[in-house]
């Protein structure tokens, strides 16, 4: 059962990129299963920083192949740009990056519709990344979407694009009074993608399952976080796909029986970009401090992220949905120097205390977190090499997380650099159940 799944356990931006990068050297294939160019994975390497939106970060590891699965919505312009950038850095991409022939495409009309729809919703706007993700998934499920394979046949693509743009133009004009898009210009631009994308297109489920049969290891990487899942997240303030573990099977075509590790990535505090309920949000100077110290600005949009304390009610919930087999704690160093740290262990709602995470927004908006206050630490933990090197109170913080969630911690990230990570037996914090 050689599939490891890496899942953001909060609202995204947990630092999955770094963990995926570290695990990539142990696997043969890194495969992305959902989302689109709304995600941004930042990878620090020496003094270089990369942001990848679509191509899995495994591409920087020679000998590793990367797959963009059918569950991802692909902006052809964005993926070709990213491929160009990676090639310019000196990495071989052809023969190592594979794009599922069944993945759906994001077209300019998806972004246009999203923009006007967000404006129209006004105070109720989701606060999307503006990358056309929601409208592309809408077309997928309305069965009017255009897929990667369609890019390879100019006649089919032109016919499908014409039909889709004419429909979207009616929506733009009649519902939103917005400007129409030019059908011919879009067709002219996108027919050119056949030769650009052709070298990468494969039947990904066949490829991945054949690899599994040969005993190869796959690292499946989700984008965003479990609390942005369209079913299990804080609907409607969610993304339009499934970052949760089921998304790995439907987004790649690998059977659940092949999955043996499900790693929940947990940032040592919480952040959220976009709108929607966030019980532990800090609207004071501590929130500001976390944003500044943690550099909490969107990798895709640059928007400042909302910051708050770690929420163990939410984490227990996402662990339940995903069946995390282990946790990786990230950005622990951002808490360095805080006089005390708070962790939400339950919520108070309607006069009662509850440990249930209410994913229905109208309830979540009204809960008050009940906090456990823990002492902070002064020491700079970035050079710690083992769990035992961490200050005692830091160890207690980690132990409290593992035991409350009931899942062991197996990786601890203490800084942005690759080497600032405690892994293996040196990092294991056993959950005391
Ligand atoms: P969309 O995915 O662009 O439709 O945006 C829906 C919601 O998900 C918004 O609140 C976005 O800010 C949020 N979101 C989308 N991608 C990410 C991500 O990679 N990290 C954090 N939040 C995200």
Boltz pocket constraint, residues with backbone or C-beta under 6 A from the ligand:
constraints:
  - pocket:
      binder: B
      contacts: [[A, 11], [A, 12], [A, 13], [A, 38], [A, 39], [A, 40], [A, 126], [A, 127], [A, 128], [A, 129], [A, 130], [A, 131], [A, 132], [A, 133], [A, 134], [A, 223], [A, 224], [A, 228], [A, 237], [A, 238], [A, 239], [A, 240], [A, 273], [A, 274], [A, 275]]
      max_distance: 6.0
